[in-house]
Amino acid sequence: MIGTALLALGLVLIVEGLAYALAPSLVERMLEMLRLMAEDQRRFLGLAAMALGLALVWLARSAGA
């Protein structure tokens, strides 16, 4: 269980790091867009991202990964 959590965290950090390394100006523009959004829009975006992540984890687990 701990190994799976560490693997997931490592994958998240790899993806985040790639975004900053390959397209730092795009990341800055996205952060500015997030800053300009209303708080309830950011909250909805976060909840939608969590739901998508949960669905992907469920799909991977049910596929036997």
Contacts in CASP RR format, 6 or more apart in sequence:
PFRMAT RR
TARGET T0000
AUTHOR 0000-0000-0000
METHOD contacts of the structure
MODEL  1
MIGTALLALGLVLIVEGLAYALAPSLVERMLEMLRLMAEDQRRFLGLAAM
ALGLALVWLARSAGA
19 26 0 8 1.000
19 27 0 8 1.000
20 27 0 8 1.000
34 42 0 8 1.000
34 45 0 8 1.000
37 45 0 8 1.000
END
